[in-house]
Amino acid sequence: MKSPLIPIDIISIYKNKLGDLVPLPSRMAQCTPDTYTAIFNIAKDLARKGGRLILSDLFRSYDMQAQSHQDYIAGRKKAFSPPPGGSFHEAGRAFDLDLSAIKISLADFWTIAVKYNVVPIIAQPKQNVSEAWHFDCRGSHQIVYQYYADGKGKNFKPYTAAATSAILSIGIKVDSFGMNQKQAAIQSGLIRLGKNIGNIDGQIGKNTHKALDEIGVNFDLDNPDEMLIEVENLVQQKFPAEFTAPIA
């Protein structure tokens, strides 16, 4: 199965007519199960230190990401926002928070976040740096990041490759792959299963064929749906937390 998106009820920077903070709008209030668990664990730890986890952004649809990118290009938004296919927001695996509400240093917040496999996008905990508010829960897609960082894939930068993998895993299109979305998703899954297949490019070649054979998936170019289902099932077995909704 594909990685699911589940609704999340989390307080946000948005306010009602009385000026009270309200939950994140439903169009943004979706995330993967492991991201859901991480967010609430971070919120609990932060509350113990007197702070609050208040979000300004979480999930973005393809159209929302395209608009965010256009806002950046037009200068309406100062912080960099990539075109669709390059953000963990599109996979329900990134959130932006209100730094003024955490009530602890950013470095201390990083320590809390990393306990739950949530990582910052900037290199040092400097609160005045752009994107200091952005955090990713990359899950198994960190394997794709490292794969590209190690030079095993060369057609994307590591961050974009990992974000692309995460987006494919929930069944959202990535323009780079045209009509070969399922083939690219198969390749993403194989990398997360520890296979070296070269680039995630949607082109099923000998390396992808060999990797499929090694994990016992029947190779059938005319039936990518069946190959993808089998690969996704193996990914689910290896990373169950990414597929199982938390108990309320």
N, C-alpha and C positions, 0 to 999 in steps of 0.2 A: 504494500500500500504506500501511498505518498505520505510525506510528513504532513500531519493535519495542522490547521490553524484553529485555535479555540478562542472564544471570547474571554476577555479579562475585565474585571471591574476594579479600576485603579484610579485614585484621585489624580486630578490634573491641574494645570495652571488656569484652565478655563473657569469662568464664573457665571452664575445665574444673575438674574436682574437684581437680586438682593446683595450681590457682591460675594456670595459664598462660593467656595471652590466646588466644582462638580467633577464627576468621573470623566475620564478621557472619552471623547465622542466615539460612537460605535464604529464609525468608518476606520478609525485608527486603533480601536481596542481589540486587536486580535494578535495572537502570537503562537509560537510552537509550544508544545507541552513543557519542554525543558526550560524555555525562556520564561514561561508562566511561573514555574517552580522557583527559578532563580530570582525573579522580580520580588516575589513575596518573601522569600528568605532574606533577601537584602533589606527589604522594608522592615522586617522584624528586627534584624540586627541594628539597623539605623535607629529605630524607635527606642531601643534600649539605651542608645547614646543621646537621646533627646532630639533627634532629627526626624525628618519626614522625606519619604520618597515621593516626589510630586513630578509627574511626567508631562512633557509638552508634545511628545510625538512617540509613535510606536510603529504600527504597520502602515505602509503606503502601497496602494494599488499601482499598477503600471501607469495609469493616467495621473495619479497623484505625484509619482516620482518624476514623470515628464514635466509636470507643472512646476515642481520644485527646481528642476534643472533649468527650465526657462526663466524662472524668477532669478536664479543665480546669473545666467547669461545676461539678462536685462538689467542687472544691478539692483533689483528689488530685494535680493537676499544676499547678504555679505558672505555667509559661510558657503564653502564649496558644496555643491550637490551634483552628483554624477547623473548622466542620462540613465534611463531605465536599463536594468541589467547589471548595475554596478553597486547597489546599496543593499546592505543587510536589512534595511527597513522593509524592502520589498518581499522579504521572506519571513517577516514577523520575528526577526532576530536582532533588532537594534532598537534602542530607546534613547530618547533625549530627556534630560531631567532639569529641574530647577535647582541650580547649584546653591542658591541662597537659602534653600530649605533644609539642606542636609545637616547644617550646624556642626560639622566637623571639617577638618582639613580635607582637601581633595586626595592627598596621599593616604589618609586614613580610610577614605571611602574606597579607594582602589584596593586596599587590603581586604575590606569586606567583600567587594565585588569578586575578586579573584577566587575567593573561597567557593563561589558558586559558578565558576568557569565563565565569568563575565569580564570582558577586557575593554580597556579604553582604546580610542582610536588615535590619540596623541602619544608622543614619546615620553613626556615628563608631566607630573601632576602640577601643572601651572594653571590656576583657575581663570586667569585672564586671557588664555590662549583660545583661539577659535576652535570649536569642536570639543572643548574640555567637557562639555555636557553629554557627549555621545558615547554610548557603550554598546558593545556587541556580545551576544551569546552565540558563539559560532558553532558549538556542538561538534559533530563529526566533520564539518566543513573546514575546521582548523587543519585537518589532515590534507585537504586540498591546498590550503594556504602554504603549508610547509612543503608540499610536493612541488609547487611552483617556485617557492623560495629556494629550493634545492636544485632548481634548473631542470627538473624532469618534464615540466611543461613550459612552453616558451611563447605562446600566443597571447597570454594575458599577464598583467602584473599579479603578484600573489593575492593581494586583497580583492581585486576584481574577479579573479578566478574563484576564490572562496565564496564571494557574494553570488556569483553566477551559479555556482553549484547549489547554494542554498535556495535560490529562486527556482531553479529547475526542480528541486526536490519537492516543492509544494505544487508543482504543475503550472507555474506561471511562465509565459513565453519570454524568451530572451532573444532579442532581435538578431544577435550575432549568428544564430544557428538556422535562421530561415525556416525551411520546412523540416529540418532535422532536429526538432526539439527532443523527441524521444531518444534518438541516438545519442545526443549530447547528455541526456539524463542518465543513460546507461553508462556512459564513460565516467560521469561524476560518481556514480555508485561504485564502479569498479575501483576507482582511486581510493574511495573511503573504505573499501574492502582490502586495501593494501596492494593493489595491482599497479604495475607501471605500463601505461598504455600510450604514453606520449601526450599530445595536447587533447584537451576537451575542445573538439571542433565539430562534432556531429558527423564526422566521416568514419564509418566503421571499416577499419583496415585490419591488417594482419595482427597488430598488437592487441587490439580490442578483441579480435576473434580468439587469439591465444588465451587471453585473460578469461573470457567467457568459458572456454573449455576447461580451464583450471578450476573454476568454481562450480563446474557441473551444469552450466546453463546451455541448453541446446541452441546452436547457432543457426539462425534463420533470418536472413536479410529481408525476406518478404513478410515477416511477422515481428516487427520491433516491439509491438505491444506485449507479446508474451515474454520476450526477453527482458523487457523493462520490469514487468511484474515480478519475475523471478529474482532479478537483481535487487529490486526494492524490498522484497521479502527477506533476503539475506542481510540487507542493511538494517532492516527492522530488528532482526534477531541479534545483530551485533550492537545496536544502539537503541535499546527499547525505550529509554527515557525520552527520546525524541518523538515517539509515536503514541505514548500512553498518557491520556488526560489525567491530571492529578485529581485525587479524591477531595471533594469540597469539604 
